[in-house]
Amino acid sequence: MDFSDPKFWAFIAFAVPGLLAPVAIAWWKGSGIGVIALLSLVFWPGALILALRLPRQPEKHTSWNSPH
């Protein structure tokens, strides 16, 4: 493997964000990222499908003047 090869760095530039996309989607939706991260490393399409199908978690408002 030649680390000075531009094709190698082009591959890395697209592969790393692609692997992290399902994790970012799961985190954005407020879900746990452990299973998605593991699945992303093992089977990337499955992780992406699962991350996209996760329901969005409601935001928790923790204001100091909240009546709850």
MIVO-236065 format. One record per residue: residue number from 1; residue in three letters; x, y, z of N, C-alpha, C, O, CB in turn. Coordinates in pm, 1 decimal, decimal comma. Glycine has a CB too. Example, Ala and Ser with C-alpha at 12.3 -4.5 7.8 and 13.67 -1.06 7.14 Angstrom:
<recs>
<rec seq="1" type="ala" n_east="1319,0" n_north="-569,0" n_up="780,0" ca_east="1230,0" ca_north="-450,0" ca_up="780,0" c_east="1320,0" c_north="-330,0" c_up="780,0" o_east="1423,6" o_north="-331,9" o_up="846,5" cb_east="1130,8" cb_north="-447,3" cb_up="904,6"/>
<rec seq="2" type="ser" n_east="1285,0" n_north="-225,0" n_up="708,0" ca_east="1367,0" ca_north="-106,0" ca_up="714,0" c_east="1290,0" c_north="3,0" c_up="787,0" o_east="1340,9" o_north="113,8" o_up="803,9" cb_east="1408,4" cb_north="-59,8" cb_up="572,5"/>
</recs>
This chain:
<recs>
<rec seq="1" type="met" n_east="85,5" n_north="-117,3" n_up="0,0" ca_east="0,0" ca_north="0,0" ca_up="0,0" c_east="89,9" c_north="123,3" c_up="0,0" o_east="179,5" o_north="137,1" o_up="83,3" cb_east="-97,2" cb_north="0,0" cb_up="122,9"/>
<rec seq="2" type="asp" n_east="64,3" n_north="210,6" n_up="-93,5" ca_east="142,8" ca_north="331,8" ca_up="-107,5" c_east="61,0" c_north="450,1" c_up="-55,5" o_east="-39,1" o_north="488,6" o_up="-115,9" cb_east="185,4" cb_north="353,9" cb_up="-255,5"/>
<rec seq="3" type="phe" n_east="104,4" n_north="507,0" n_up="56,9" ca_east="29,6" ca_north="616,6" ca_up="117,5" c_east="43,6" c_north="748,4" c_up="41,8" o_east="-26,9" o_north="844,4" o_up="72,8" cb_east="74,5" cb_north="635,7" cb_up="259,2"/>
<rec seq="4" type="ser" n_east="131,2" n_north="754,6" n_up="-54,7" ca_east="144,5" ca_north="876,6" ca_up="-133,8" c_east="53,7" c_north="874,1" c_up="-257,2" o_east="52,1" o_north="969,5" o_up="-334,9" cb_east="290,1" cb_north="895,8" cb_up="-176,2"/>
<rec seq="5" type="asp" n_east="-20,0" n_north="767,5" n_up="-274,8" ca_east="-108,7" ca_north="752,7" ca_up="-390,0" c_east="-234,8" c_north="838,3" c_up="-369,9" o_east="-305,0" o_north="819,8" o_up="-270,4" cb_east="-146,6" cb_north="602,9" cb_up="-411,2"/>
<rec seq="6" type="pro" n_east="-264,9" n_north="930,3" n_up="-460,7" ca_east="-384,8" ca_north="1013,4" ca_up="-445,8" c_east="-515,3" c_north="932,7" c_up="-450,3" o_east="-615,2" o_north="973,5" o_up="-391,0" cb_east="-387,2" cb_north="1118,6" cb_up="-554,4"/>
<rec seq="7" type="lys" n_east="-514,8" n_north="819,7" n_up="-519,4" ca_east="-634,7" ca_north="737,1" ca_up="-524,8" c_east="-667,5" c_north="680,5" c_up="-386,3" o_east="-784,4" o_north="668,2" o_up="-349,8" cb_east="-616,5" cb_north="623,0" cb_up="-626,4"/>
<rec seq="8" type="phe" n_east="-564,1" n_north="646,3" n_up="-310,3" ca_east="-584,9" ca_north="595,9" ca_up="-174,3" c_east="-651,4" c_north="703,3" c_up="-88,5" o_east="-747,3" o_north="674,4" o_up="-16,9" cb_east="-450,4" cb_north="551,5" cb_up="-110,9"/>
<rec seq="9" type="trp" n_east="-602,1" n_north="826,0" n_up="-94,9" ca_east="-657,2" ca_north="934,6" ca_up="-13,7" c_east="-795,8" c_north="975,5" c_up="-61,1" o_east="-878,2" o_north="1018,5" o_up="19,6" cb_east="-564,2" cb_north="1054,9" cb_up="-16,4"/>
<rec seq="10" type="ala" n_east="-822,6" n_north="963,0" n_up="-189,7" ca_east="-957,6" ca_north="989,5" ca_up="-240,2" c_east="-1055,0" c_north="885,6" c_up="-186,0" o_east="-1167,4" o_north="919,0" o_up="-148,4" cb_east="-959,4" cb_north="989,5" cb_up="-395,1"/>
<rec seq="11" type="phe" n_east="-1012,3" n_north="760,0" n_up="-182,0" ca_east="-1095,8" ca_north="654,7" ca_up="-125,3" c_east="-1123,5" c_north="680,8" c_up="22,7" o_east="-1237,4" o_north="669,0" o_up="67,8" cb_east="-1028,8" cb_north="517,9" cb_up="-143,4"/>
<rec seq="12" type="ile" n_east="-1020,1" n_north="716,0" n_up="97,7" ca_east="-1035,8" ca_north="743,6" ca_up="240,6" c_east="-1128,3" c_north="864,2" c_up="261,8" o_east="-1210,2" o_north="864,6" o_up="353,7" cb_east="-897,9" cb_north="769,1" cb_up="306,5"/>
<rec seq="13" type="ala" n_east="-1114,5" n_north="965,8" n_up="176,7" ca_east="-1196,4" ca_north="1086,3" ca_up="190,0" c_east="-1345,4" c_north="1056,9" c_up="173,1" o_east="-1428,6" o_north="1125,8" o_up="232,1" cb_east="-1152,7" cb_north="1190,1" cb_up="88,0"/>
<rec seq="14" type="phe" n_east="-1379,8" n_north="956,5" n_up="93,9" ca_east="-1520,1" ca_north="919,9" ca_up="75,3" c_east="-1564,4" c_north="807,9" c_up="167,8" o_east="-1681,3" o_north="803,3" o_up="206,2" cb_east="-1543,9" cb_north="879,3" cb_up="-67,3"/>
<rec seq="15" type="ala" n_east="-1474,7" n_north="717,7" n_up="204,5" ca_east="-1512,2" ca_north="601,6" ca_up="286,4" c_east="-1539,6" c_north="639,2" c_up="431,6" o_east="-1637,0" o_north="591,7" o_up="489,8" cb_east="-1402,7" cb_north="496,7" cb_up="281,0"/>
<rec seq="16" type="val" n_east="-1456,5" n_north="722,5" n_up="490,3" ca_east="-1472,9" ca_north="755,6" ca_up="632,6" c_east="-1604,2" c_north="829,9" c_up="658,1" o_east="-1678,4" o_north="789,3" o_up="747,6" cb_east="-1354,5" cb_north="840,8" cb_up="681,3"/>
<rec seq="17" type="pro" n_east="-1637,0" n_north="936,4" n_up="584,6" ca_east="-1768,2" ca_north="999,1" ca_up="607,8" c_east="-1884,4" c_north="904,3" c_up="578,2" o_east="-1988,7" o_north="911,3" o_up="643,2" cb_east="-1781,9" cb_north="1124,2" cb_up="522,1"/>
<rec seq="18" type="gly" n_east="-1866,4" n_north="816,4" n_up="480,5" ca_east="-1971,7" ca_north="718,8" ca_up="449,5" c_east="-1995,7" c_north="622,1" c_up="563,3" o_east="-2110,0" o_north="585,9" o_up="590,8" cb_east="-1936,5" cb_north="641,5" cb_up="324,7"/>
<rec seq="19" type="leu" n_east="-1889,2" n_north="579,7" n_up="630,1" ca_east="-1904,6" ca_north="489,4" ca_up="743,8" c_east="-1964,2" c_north="560,9" c_up="864,7" o_east="-2034,6" o_north="499,5" o_up="944,8" cb_east="-1770,3" cb_north="428,1" cb_up="780,8"/>
<rec seq="20" type="leu" n_east="-1936,3" n_north="689,2" n_up="877,9" ca_east="-1986,2" ca_north="764,0" ca_up="993,0" c_east="-2126,5" c_north="821,1" c_up="971,8" o_east="-2188,9" o_north="866,6" o_up="1067,6" cb_east="-1891,2" cb_north="875,8" cb_up="1025,3"/>
<rec seq="21" type="ala" n_east="-2176,6" n_north="819,7" n_up="849,7" ca_east="-2308,9" ca_north="876,4" ca_up="822,1" c_east="-2420,1" c_north="809,5" c_up="903,3" o_east="-2500,4" o_north="880,9" o_up="963,3" cb_east="-2340,1" cb_north="864,2" cb_up="674,1"/>
<rec seq="22" type="pro" n_east="-2428,9" n_north="675,1" n_up="908,4" ca_east="-2535,3" ca_north="614,4" ca_up="989,6" c_east="-2524,2" c_north="650,0" c_up="1137,9" o_east="-2625,9" o_north="667,5" o_up="1205,1" cb_east="-2532,3" cb_north="463,6" cb_up="973,6"/>
<rec seq="23" type="val" n_east="-2402,0" n_north="660,8" n_up="1189,2" ca_east="-2382,2" ca_north="696,9" ca_up="1329,9" c_east="-2430,0" c_north="839,8" c_up="1354,1" o_east="-2494,8" o_north="867,5" o_up="1455,0" cb_east="-2232,9" cb_north="682,2" cb_up="1370,3"/>
<rec seq="24" type="ala" n_east="-2398,8" n_north="929,3" n_up="1263,1" ca_east="-2441,2" ca_north="1068,7" ca_up="1276,1" c_east="-2593,4" c_north="1080,7" c_up="1269,2" o_east="-2652,4" o_north="1160,3" o_up="1342,3" cb_east="-2376,5" cb_north="1154,7" cb_up="1166,5"/>
<rec seq="25" type="ile" n_east="-2656,9" n_north="1003,2" n_up="1182,9" ca_east="-2802,5" ca_north="1006,8" ca_up="1171,0" c_east="-2867,0" c_north="957,4" c_up="1299,7" o_east="-2961,7" o_north="1018,8" o_up="1348,8" cb_east="-2849,6" cb_north="921,8" cb_up="1051,3"/>
<rec seq="26" type="ala" n_east="-2816,4" n_north="846,7" n_up="1355,1" ca_east="-2871,2" ca_north="792,7" ca_up="1480,0" c_east="-2851,7" c_north="891,6" c_up="1594,8" o_east="-2941,8" o_north="909,0" o_up="1676,9" cb_east="-2804,7" cb_north="657,8" cb_up="1514,3"/>
<rec seq="27" type="trp" n_east="-2736,5" n_north="955,7" n_up="1601,5" ca_east="-2709,1" ca_north="1053,3" ca_up="1707,1" c_east="-2801,9" c_north="1174,2" c_up="1693,2" o_east="-2853,5" o_north="1225,5" o_up="1792,6" cb_east="-2560,9" cb_north="1098,4" cb_up="1702,5"/>
<rec seq="28" type="trp" n_east="-2822,8" n_north="1219,4" n_up="1568,9" ca_east="-2909,3" ca_north="1333,9" ca_up="1541,9" c_east="-3053,6" c_north="1304,1" c_up="1582,2" o_east="-3125,1" o_north="1393,0" o_up="1628,4" cb_east="-2902,6" cb_north="1372,0" cb_up="1393,6"/>
<rec seq="29" type="lys" n_east="-3096,5" n_north="1177,7" n_up="1564,5" ca_east="-3232,6" ca_north="1139,6" ca_up="1601,1" c_east="-3246,5" c_north="1112,0" c_up="1749,7" o_east="-3357,2" o_north="1084,7" o_up="1796,2" cb_east="-3275,3" cb_north="1018,0" cb_up="1522,6"/>
<rec seq="30" type="gly" n_east="-3139,4" n_north="1118,0" n_up="1824,9" ca_east="-3145,4" ca_north="1101,5" ca_up="1969,1" c_east="-3141,9" c_north="957,8" c_up="2015,6" o_east="-3179,0" o_north="930,1" o_up="2129,6" cb_east="-3266,9" cb_north="1165,4" cb_up="2020,6"/>
<rec seq="31" type="ser" n_east="-3099,2" n_north="865,9" n_up="1932,4" ca_east="-3093,3" ca_north="724,9" ca_up="1968,9" c_east="-2951,9" c_north="686,5" c_up="2009,3" o_east="-2856,7" o_north="761,3" o_up="1986,7" cb_east="-3141,5" cb_north="636,8" cb_up="1852,8"/>
<rec seq="32" type="gly" n_east="-2939,9" n_north="568,9" n_up="2069,2" ca_east="-2807,5" ca_north="517,2" ca_up="2103,0" c_east="-2729,2" c_north="485,1" c_up="1977,5" o_east="-2786,0" o_north="440,7" o_up="1877,7" cb_east="-2818,8" cb_north="392,8" cb_up="2191,3"/>
<rec seq="33" type="ile" n_east="-2599,6" n_north="507,3" n_up="1982,3" ca_east="-2519,4" ca_north="489,2" ca_up="1861,1" c_east="-2434,1" c_north="363,3" c_up="1864,9" o_east="-2366,5" o_north="332,6" o_up="1766,6" cb_east="-2430,6" cb_north="609,0" cb_up="1840,2"/>
<rec seq="34" type="gly" n_east="-2435,3" n_north="289,7" n_up="1975,4" ca_east="-2349,0" ca_north="172,2" ca_up="1987,9" c_east="-2376,2" c_north="66,0" c_up="1883,6" o_east="-2284,7" o_north="21,8" o_up="1814,2" cb_east="-2364,2" cb_north="112,5" cb_up="2123,4"/>
<rec seq="35" type="val" n_east="-2501,5" n_north="24,7" n_up="1872,0" ca_east="-2538,1" ca_north="-80,0" ca_up="1776,3" c_east="-2516,3" c_north="-31,6" c_up="1633,7" o_east="-2467,8" o_north="-106,4" o_up="1548,9" cb_east="-2684,8" cb_north="-123,1" cb_up="1796,0"/>
<rec seq="36" type="ile" n_east="-2551,9" n_north="92,9" n_up="1607,7" ca_east="-2535,5" ca_north="148,3" ca_up="1472,9" c_east="-2387,5" c_north="154,1" c_up="1435,7" o_east="-2351,1" o_north="122,8" o_up="1322,3" cb_east="-2598,7" cb_north="289,4" cb_up="1463,6"/>
<rec seq="37" type="ala" n_east="-2301,8" n_north="193,8" n_up="1530,0" ca_east="-2158,3" ca_north="202,0" ca_up="1500,4" c_east="-2101,4" c_north="63,7" c_up="1470,1" o_east="-2022,3" o_north="48,1" o_up="1377,1" cb_east="-2082,4" cb_north="265,9" cb_up="1618,3"/>
<rec seq="38" type="leu" n_east="-2140,6" n_north="-35,3" n_up="1547,3" ca_east="-2092,1" ca_north="-171,5" ca_up="1522,1" c_east="-2143,8" c_north="-222,8" c_up="1388,8" o_east="-2068,3" o_north="-280,4" o_up="1310,4" cb_east="-2134,9" cb_north="-266,4" cb_up="1635,5"/>
<rec seq="39" type="leu" n_east="-2271,1" n_north="-202,2" n_up="1363,2" ca_east="-2329,2" ca_north="-246,3" ca_up="1236,9" c_east="-2268,5" c_north="-171,0" c_up="1119,3" o_east="-2254,7" o_north="-226,8" o_up="1010,4" cb_east="-2480,6" cb_north="-227,6" cb_up="1238,7"/>
<rec seq="40" type="ser" n_east="-2232,6" n_north="-45,8" n_up="1140,1" ca_east="-2171,7" ca_north="33,1" ca_up="1033,7" c_east="-2036,6" c_north="-24,8" c_up="991,7" o_east="-2001,3" o_north="-23,2" o_up="873,8" cb_east="-2154,9" cb_north="177,9" cb_up="1078,6"/>
<rec seq="41" type="leu" n_east="-1962,0" n_north="-75,7" n_up="1089,2" ca_east="-1832,5" ca_north="-135,3" ca_up="1056,6" c_east="-1847,5" c_north="-272,8" c_up="992,0" o_east="-1764,5" o_north="-312,2" o_up="910,1" cb_east="-1747,3" cb_north="-146,5" cb_up="1181,9"/>
<rec seq="42" type="val" n_east="-1952,8" n_north="-345,7" n_up="1028,4" ca_east="-1970,1" ca_north="-481,6" ca_up="977,8" c_east="-2050,1" c_north="-482,9" c_up="848,4" o_east="-2010,2" o_north="-546,6" o_up="751,0" cb_east="-2038,7" cb_north="-568,6" cb_up="1082,2"/>
<rec seq="43" type="phe" n_east="-2161,8" n_north="-413,5" n_up="847,3" ca_east="-2251,9" ca_north="-416,8" ca_up="731,6" c_east="-2310,4" c_north="-277,8" c_up="711,4" o_east="-2415,1" o_north="-245,0" o_up="767,2" cb_east="-2365,6" cb_north="-522,6" cb_up="750,8"/>
<rec seq="44" type="trp" n_east="-2242,5" n_north="-196,5" n_up="631,7" ca_east="-2277,0" ca_north="-55,8" ca_up="617,8" c_east="-2418,7" c_north="-30,7" c_up="566,3" o_east="-2486,7" o_north="54,9" o_up="622,9" cb_east="-2179,8" cb_north="9,4" cb_up="526,7"/>
<rec seq="45" type="pro" n_east="-2468,0" n_north="-99,4" n_up="462,6" ca_east="-2604,7" ca_north="-70,0" ca_up="416,1" c_east="-2710,3" c_north="-96,9" c_up="522,6" o_east="-2807,9" o_north="-22,6" o_up="533,2" cb_east="-2636,2" cb_north="-152,2" cb_up="292,5"/>
<rec seq="46" type="gly" n_east="-2691,8" n_north="-201,8" n_up="600,9" ca_east="-2787,0" ca_north="-231,8" ca_up="707,8" c_east="-2788,8" c_north="-122,8" c_up="812,7" o_east="-2895,2" o_north="-87,3" o_up="863,3" cb_east="-2753,8" cb_north="-364,8" cb_up="772,5"/>
<rec seq="47" type="ala" n_east="-2673,4" n_north="-69,5" n_up="845,8" ca_east="-2665,5" ca_north="38,7" ca_up="944,4" c_east="-2734,3" c_north="163,9" c_up="892,8" o_east="-2803,4" o_north="232,4" o_up="968,2" cb_east="-2519,4" cb_north="69,6" cb_up="979,3"/>
<rec seq="48" type="leu" n_east="-2716,2" n_north="194,0" n_up="766,7" ca_east="-2780,2" ca_north="312,4" ca_up="708,6" c_east="-2931,9" c_north="296,7" c_up="707,1" o_east="-3004,2" o_north="391,0" o_up="739,5" cb_east="-2728,3" cb_north="337,3" cb_up="566,0"/>
<rec seq="49" type="ile" n_east="-2980,2" n_north="179,4" n_up="670,2" ca_east="-3125,2" ca_north="154,9" ca_up="668,3" c_east="-3182,6" c_north="165,7" c_up="809,2" o_east="-3286,8" o_north="228,1" o_up="829,3" cb_east="-3156,5" cb_north="15,4" cb_up="608,3"/>
<rec seq="50" type="leu" n_east="-3115,1" n_north="105,3" n_up="906,4" ca_east="-3163,2" ca_north="110,8" ca_up="1044,5" c_east="-3162,0" c_north="253,5" c_up="1098,1" o_east="-3256,7" o_north="295,2" o_up="1164,9" cb_east="-3078,0" cb_north="20,9" cb_up="1134,0"/>
<rec seq="51" type="ala" n_east="-3057,5" n_north="327,7" n_up="1070,1" ca_east="-3048,8" ca_north="465,9" ca_up="1117,9" c_east="-3157,6" c_north="553,0" c_up="1057,0" o_east="-3213,4" o_north="638,5" o_up="1125,8" cb_east="-2911,7" cb_north="524,6" cb_up="1086,0"/>
<rec seq="52" type="leu" n_east="-3188,1" n_north="533,4" n_up="932,5" ca_east="-3291,3" ca_north="613,2" ca_up="867,7" c_east="-3431,5" c_north="576,2" c_up="916,3" o_east="-3521,6" o_north="660,0" o_up="914,2" cb_east="-3282,8" cb_north="596,4" cb_up="717,3"/>
<rec seq="53" type="arg" n_east="-3450,6" n_north="451,8" n_up="959,8" ca_east="-3582,9" ca_north="407,8" ca_up="1005,9" c_east="-3608,3" c_north="438,3" c_up="1152,6" o_east="-3721,5" o_north="424,6" o_up="1198,9" cb_east="-3598,5" cb_north="260,0" cb_up="982,7"/>
<rec seq="54" type="leu" n_east="-3506,2" n_north="479,2" n_up="1227,1" ca_east="-3525,3" ca_north="510,4" ca_up="1368,8" c_east="-3620,6" c_north="627,7" c_up="1384,5" o_east="-3611,1" o_north="725,9" o_up="1310,8" cb_east="-3390,5" cb_north="541,7" cb_up="1436,7"/>
<rec seq="55" type="pro" n_east="-3712,7" n_north="618,1" n_up="1480,1" ca_east="-3800,3" ca_north="732,8" ca_up="1503,8" c_east="-3723,9" c_north="843,4" c_up="1575,3" o_east="-3633,6" o_north="816,5" o_up="1654,6" cb_east="-3923,9" cb_north="691,1" cb_up="1586,0"/>
<rec seq="56" type="arg" n_east="-3759,9" n_north="964,9" n_up="1547,4" ca_east="-3695,1" ca_north="1079,5" ca_up="1612,2" c_east="-3745,2" c_north="1089,0" c_up="1755,2" o_east="-3866,1" o_north="1085,7" o_up="1778,0" cb_east="-3723,1" cb_north="1212,5" cb_up="1534,6"/>
<rec seq="57" type="gln" n_east="-3655,9" n_north="1100,6" n_up="1851,2" ca_east="-3692,6" ca_north="1111,0" ca_up="1991,2" c_east="-3736,0" c_north="1254,2" c_up="2022,0" o_east="-3675,2" o_north="1349,1" o_up="1972,4" cb_east="-3574,9" cb_north="1068,5" cb_up="2082,0"/>
<rec seq="58" type="pro" n_east="-3840,7" n_north="1270,8" n_up="2103,4" ca_east="-3882,4" ca_north="1407,3" ca_up="2137,6" c_east="-3775,5" c_north="1476,1" c_up="2221,5" o_east="-3707,7" o_north="1413,5" o_up="2303,0" cb_east="-4017,0" cb_north="1406,1" cb_up="2213,4"/>
<rec seq="59" type="glu" n_east="-3762,5" n_north="1606,2" n_up="2199,5" ca_east="-3663,3" ca_north="1682,0" ca_up="2275,2" c_east="-3711,5" c_north="1700,6" c_up="2418,1" o_east="-3830,2" o_north="1721,8" o_up="2442,8" cb_east="-3635,8" cb_north="1819,0" cb_up="2208,9"/>
<rec seq="60" type="lys" n_east="-3618,4" n_north="1692,4" n_up="2511,0" ca_east="-3651,1" ca_north="1710,3" ca_up="2651,9" c_east="-3611,6" c_north="1851,4" c_up="2692,1" o_east="-3493,8" o_north="1887,0" o_up="2688,9" cb_east="-3579,4" cb_north="1604,0" cb_up="2741,2"/>
<rec seq="61" type="his" n_east="-3709,5" n_north="1930,9" n_up="2729,5" ca_east="-3682,6" ca_north="2067,5" ca_up="2772,4" c_east="-3660,4" c_north="2066,4" c_up="2922,4" o_east="-3749,3" o_north="2028,3" o_up="2998,5" cb_east="-3799,2" cb_north="2163,6" cb_up="2733,5"/>
<rec seq="62" type="thr" n_east="-3544,7" n_north="2107,2" n_up="2964,5" ca_east="-3511,2" ca_north="2107,3" ca_up="3107,5" c_east="-3481,2" c_north="2249,3" c_up="3151,6" o_east="-3372,8" o_north="2279,9" o_up="3201,3" cb_east="-3389,9" cb_north="2014,3" cb_up="3137,1"/>
<rec seq="63" type="ser" n_east="-3578,3" n_north="2333,5" n_up="3132,6" ca_east="-3562,0" ca_north="2473,7" ca_up="3173,1" c_east="-3576,2" c_north="2484,4" c_up="3324,3" o_east="-3650,2" o_north="2407,0" o_up="3385,0" cb_east="-3666,0" cb_north="2565,4" cb_up="3101,8"/>
<rec seq="64" type="trp" n_east="-3507,1" n_north="2577,7" n_up="3384,9" ca_east="-3511,4" ca_north="2593,5" ca_up="3530,4" c_east="-3646,9" c_north="2643,3" c_up="3577,3" o_east="-3684,0" o_north="2623,9" o_up="3693,1" cb_east="-3402,6" cb_north="2689,3" cb_up="3576,4"/>
<rec seq="65" type="asn" n_east="-3721,4" n_north="2708,0" n_up="3487,1" ca_east="-3852,9" ca_north="2758,1" ca_up="3528,2" c_east="-3966,6" c_north="2669,7" c_up="3477,1" o_east="-4081,9" o_north="2712,8" o_up="3474,9" cb_east="-3872,3" cb_north="2900,8" cb_up="3478,2"/>
<rec seq="66" type="ser" n_east="-3936,0" n_north="2548,7" n_up="3436,6" ca_east="-4037,5" ca_north="2456,5" ca_up="3388,4" c_east="-4123,0" c_north="2406,1" c_up="3504,8" o_east="-4069,2" o_north="2376,4" o_up="3611,5" cb_east="-3972,2" cb_north="2338,5" cb_up="3314,2"/>
<rec seq="67" type="pro" n_east="-4256,2" n_north="2395,6" n_up="3486,3" ca_east="-4341,9" ca_north="2350,4" ca_up="3596,0" c_east="-4325,0" c_north="2202,3" c_up="3629,6" o_east="-4376,3" o_north="2157,6" o_up="3732,2" cb_east="-4485,7" cb_north="2377,1" cb_up="3561,7"/>
<rec seq="68" type="his" n_east="-4255,5" n_north="2125,3" n_up="3547,6" ca_east="-4241,8" ca_north="1981,6" ca_up="3574,1" c_east="-4118,7" c_north="1952,7" c_up="3650,2" o_east="-4091,1" o_north="1836,9" o_up="3681,3" cb_east="-4241,4" cb_north="1902,7" cb_up="3447,2"/>
</recs>
